[in-house]
């Protein structure tokens, strides 16, 4: 395998994890700050992607084309459901005393 293939597979894995996670976090209608939402979406999406990879392998369909199709479908699902939009920035809920520290 060439280094380009390995790097592109890693980038695709991160993007698909974030896509799955954003769809799930937004479907749950959690009210989070922007950074919290992205971090939680990546972590949750990684778990979802892990389960999808396990099921794909358990069914005997673990091939490069199947993984590319799963990635493409996750992107299409995320774009069609508009789950990729970042929430607006909210005011920091910290009191002024804590901000001064």
VEXLUM-842600 format. One line per field, with one value per atom (N, C-alpha, C): residue in one letter; chain; atom name; x, y, z. Coordinates in steps of 0.001 Angstrom, whole numbers, plus 500000, padded with zeros to 6 digits. Example, Ala and Ser with C-alpha at 12.3 -4.5 7.8 and 13.67 -1.06 7.14 Angstrom:
<nodes>
residu	[a	a	a	s	s	s]
chaine	[A	A	A	A	A	A]
atome	[N	CA	C	N	CA	C]
east	[513190	512300	513200	512850	513670	512900]
north	[494310	495500	496700	497750	498940	500030]
up	[507800	507800	507800	507080	507140	507870]
</nodes>
This chain:
<nodes>
residu	[x	x	x	x	x	x	x	x	x	x	x	x	x	x	x	x	x	x	x	x	x	x	x	x	x	x	x	x	x	x	x	x	x	x	x	x	x	x	x	x	x	x	x	x	x	x	x	x	x	x	x	x	x	x	x	x	x	x	x	x	x	x	x	x	x	x	x	x	x	x	x	x	x	x	x	x	x	x	x	x	x	x	x	x	x	x	x	x	x	x	x	x	x	x	x	x	x	x	x	x	x	x	x	x	x	x	x	x	x	x	x	x	x	x	x	x	x	x	x	x	x	x	x	x	x	x	x	x	x	x	x	x	x	x	x	x	x	x	x	x	x	x	x	x	x	x	x	x	x	x	x	x	x	x	x	x	x	x	x	x	x	x	x	x	x	x	x	x	x	x	x	x	x	x	x	x	x	x	x	x	x	x	x	x	x	x	x	x	x	x	x	x	x	x	x	x	x	x	x	x	x	x	x	x	x	x	x	x	x	x	x	x	x	x	x	x	x	x	x	x	x	x	x	x	x	x	x	x	x	x	x	x	x	x	x	x	x	x	x	x	x	x	x	x	x	x	x	x	x	x	x	x	x	x	x	x	x	x	x	x	x	x	x	x	x	x	x	x	x	x	x	x	x	x	x	x	x	x	x	x	x	x	x	x	x	x	x	x	x	x	x	x	x	x	x	x	x	x	x	x	x	x	x]
chaine	[A	A	A	A	A	A	A	A	A	A	A	A	A	A	A	A	A	A	A	A	A	A	A	A	A	A	A	A	A	A	A	A	A	A	A	A	A	A	A	A	A	A	A	A	A	A	A	A	A	A	A	A	A	A	A	A	A	A	A	A	A	A	A	A	A	A	A	A	A	A	A	A	A	A	A	A	A	A	A	A	A	A	A	A	A	A	A	A	A	A	A	A	A	A	A	A	A	A	A	A	A	A	A	A	A	A	A	A	A	A	A	A	A	A	A	A	A	A	A	A	A	A	A	A	A	A	A	A	A	A	A	A	A	A	A	A	A	A	A	A	A	A	A	A	A	A	A	A	A	A	A	A	A	A	A	A	A	A	A	A	A	A	A	A	A	A	A	A	A	A	A	A	A	A	A	A	A	A	A	A	A	A	A	A	A	A	A	A	A	A	A	A	A	A	A	A	A	A	A	A	A	A	A	A	A	A	A	A	A	A	A	A	A	A	A	A	A	A	A	A	A	A	A	A	A	A	A	A	A	A	A	A	A	A	A	A	A	A	A	A	A	A	A	A	A	A	A	A	A	A	A	A	A	A	A	A	A	A	A	A	A	A	A	A	A	A	A	A	A	A	A	A	A	A	A	A	A	A	A	A	A	A	A	A	A	A	A	A	A	A	A	A	A	A	A	A	A	A	A	A	A	A	A]
atome	[N	CA	C	N	CA	C	N	CA	C	N	CA	C	N	CA	C	N	CA	C	N	CA	C	N	CA	C	N	CA	C	N	CA	C	N	CA	C	N	CA	C	N	CA	C	N	CA	C	N	CA	C	N	CA	C	N	CA	C	N	CA	C	N	CA	C	N	CA	C	N	CA	C	N	CA	C	N	CA	C	N	CA	C	N	CA	C	N	CA	C	N	CA	C	N	CA	C	N	CA	C	N	CA	C	N	CA	C	N	CA	C	N	CA	C	N	CA	C	N	CA	C	N	CA	C	N	CA	C	N	CA	C	N	CA	C	N	CA	C	N	CA	C	N	CA	C	N	CA	C	N	CA	C	N	CA	C	N	CA	C	N	CA	C	N	CA	C	N	CA	C	N	CA	C	N	CA	C	N	CA	C	N	CA	C	N	CA	C	N	CA	C	N	CA	C	N	CA	C	N	CA	C	N	CA	C	N	CA	C	N	CA	C	N	CA	C	N	CA	C	N	CA	C	N	CA	C	N	CA	C	N	CA	C	N	CA	C	N	CA	C	N	CA	C	N	CA	C	N	CA	C	N	CA	C	N	CA	C	N	CA	C	N	CA	C	N	CA	C	N	CA	C	N	CA	C	N	CA	C	N	CA	C	N	CA	C	N	CA	C	N	CA	C	N	CA	C	N	CA	C	N	CA	C	N	CA	C	N	CA	C	N	CA	C	N	CA	C	N	CA	C	N	CA	C	N	CA	C	N	CA	C	N	CA	C	N	CA	C	N	CA	C	N	CA	C	N	CA	C	N	CA	C]
east	[500831	500000	500877	500457	501225	500836	501718	501404	500179	499966	498800	497513	497489	496308	496040	497090	496941	496433	496992	496558	495125	494775	493412	492399	492769	491877	491684	492736	492621	491742	491918	491080	489620	489385	488017	487386	488157	487646	487237	488052	487728	486475	486394	485249	483951	484014	482815	482396	483347	483014	482309	482826	482204	480822	480681	479389	478337	478676	477746	477399	478405	478189	477318	477535	476707	475252	475042	473664	473012	473745	473183	472978	473964	473852	472716	472585	471498	470145	470104	468838	468367	469318	468967	468613	468827	468513	469175	470465	471222	471634	471530	471909	473323	474284	475687	476352	477490	478316	478939	479474	480007	481124	482096	483217	482769	481878	481352	480640	479881	479120	480051	481102	482021	482798	483260	484028	483135	481937	481017	480576	480358	479952	481047	482295	483386	483475	483340	483449	482289	481073	479892	479926	480336	480424	481456	482531	483534	482950	482120	481460	480481	479739	478801	479564	480634	481431	482048	482484	483041	482012	480773	479714	479395	479409	479142	480238	481487	482605	482503	482144	481989	480895	479749	478657	479021	479738	480178	481118	482044	482970	482261	481295	480571	479738	479273	478508	479404	480710	481655	481752	481408	481421	482475	483522	484557	485486	485119	485920	486080	487090	487335	486130	485517	484379	483184	482988	481878	482136	483371	483689	483577	483970	483802	482325	481514	480075	479466	479881	479399	479785	481009	481453	480650	480425	479649	478216	477634	476262	476169	477196	477168	477267	478083	478183	476876	476270	474997	473915	473873	472891	473089	474327	474628	474259	474556	474245	472745	472061	470617	469851	470331	469639	470130	471089	471671	472221	472817	473368	474776	475328	476698	476792	475667	475686	476075	476995	477448	476415	476210	475251	475802	474941	475431	476174	477096	477843	476933	477035	476250	477179	476588	477376	477934	479080	479696	478899	478455	477617	478380	479673	480446	480116	480016	479801	481045	480858	481957	483104	482796	483861	484821	484301	485145	485923	485353	486069	487259	487134	488220	489397	489148	490238	491065]
north	[498821	500000	501243	502208	503445	504366	505276	506205	507081	507405	508218	507459	506183	505367	505297	505125	505033	506348	507475	508784	509103	508768	509049	508168	506936	506066	506619	507147	507758	508995	509829	511031	510655	509640	509192	508654	507946	507410	508535	509560	510701	511408	511629	512336	511539	510232	509399	509325	509239	509233	510528	511642	512927	513032	512516	512550	511734	510505	509665	510325	510861	511477	512716	513571	514761	514399	513368	512942	512450	511699	511149	512221	513089	514130	515096	515456	516356	515667	514374	513648	513587	513568	513562	514948	515977	517371	517828	517524	517969	519429	520219	521625	521766	521843	521905	523090	523496	524488	523859	524693	524213	523189	523493	522577	521299	521429	520242	519337	519944	519171	518417	519081	518423	517292	517520	516481	515285	515567	514480	513743	514487	513858	512931	513343	512479	511205	511338	510169	509205	509750	508902	508305	509114	508629	507530	507597	506526	505209	505284	504066	503516	504403	503967	503338	503994	503457	502113	501967	500688	499572	499871	498866	498551	499563	499347	498478	498751	497942	496510	496334	494987	494220	494866	494192	493873	494775	494530	493334	493266	492137	490842	490933	489731	489160	490034	489572	489125	489288	488851	489803	491058	492042	493117	492832	493824	493983	494918	495231	496739	497176	498601	499313	498715	499358	499504	498540	498611	499732	499865	500930	502305	502419	503684	504018	503008	503216	503665	503048	503454	504904	505268	506652	507627	507278	508156	508299	507207	507268	508101	508032	508845	510331	510681	512075	512567	511744	512121	512278	511356	511457	512696	513035	514204	515486	515530	516724	516872	515793	515873	516228	515783	516101	517416	518061	519333	519233	518102	517888	518444	518976	519448	520898	521602	523021	523196	524097	524361	525227	524979	525801	527210	528179	529543	529627	530557	530746	531339	530799	531306	531994	532784	533447	532415	532718	531840	531937	530819	530887	531169	531415	531673	533049	533144	534459	535335	536615	537578	537315	536859	536590	535522	534500	533432	533899	534776	535295	536135	536837	537687	536879	535667	534816	534383]
up	[500000	500000	500000	499235	499174	500344	500693	501789	501488	500232	499858	500160	499882	500156	501653	502430	503885	504464	504025	504519	504099	502874	502425	503167	503490	504267	505681	506265	507590	507574	506558	506439	506196	505388	505138	506421	507221	508480	509427	509531	510396	509880	508574	508002	508163	507962	508098	509567	510476	511901	512293	511823	512124	511487	510286	509601	510343	510703	511466	512805	513468	514768	514702	513693	513556	513288	512485	512236	513520	514325	515557	516627	516827	517848	517507	516240	515856	515910	515649	515748	517204	518132	519556	520076	519254	519588	520884	520997	522160	521968	523000	522939	523493	522595	522976	522304	522847	522178	520942	520070	518800	518977	519830	520026	520721	521699	522372	521377	520498	519516	518572	518107	517176	517846	519063	519765	520091	520625	520950	519689	518606	517349	516825	516948	516485	517317	518628	519503	519269	519213	518987	517580	516615	515241	515070	515843	515801	516281	517316	517810	516773	516128	515088	513922	513498	512392	512761	513999	514440	514331	514722	514604	513147	512296	510872	510250	510612	510096	510604	511878	512419	511680	511485	510777	509331	508697	507318	507258	508197	508229	508611	509530	509950	508803	507920	506757	505609	505768	504743	503567	503781	502699	502897	503636	503936	502737	501865	500685	500584	499842	499703	499090	498101	497447	498391	499272	500227	501235	501695	502641	501994	500725	500013	499839	499583	499451	500782	501878	503207	503486	503143	503331	502491	501245	500362	500855	501307	501818	503092	503933	505156	504816	503812	503394	502794	501949	501324	502391	503332	504409	505261	505528	506335	505581	504303	503513	503304	502997	502766	504034	505177	506421	507024	506367	506820	508234	508560	509891	510022	508953	508989	509448	509496	509854	511318	511548	512920	513627	514904	515646	515834	516038	516270	517602	517668	518905	519969	521180	522299	523279	524124	525153	526125	526662	527655	528953	529522	530717	532019	531940	533153	533717	535039	535657	535498	535670	535488	536465	537687	538671	538153	537520	537005	535787	535011	533837	534250	535365	535835	536373	536821	537317	536169]
</nodes>
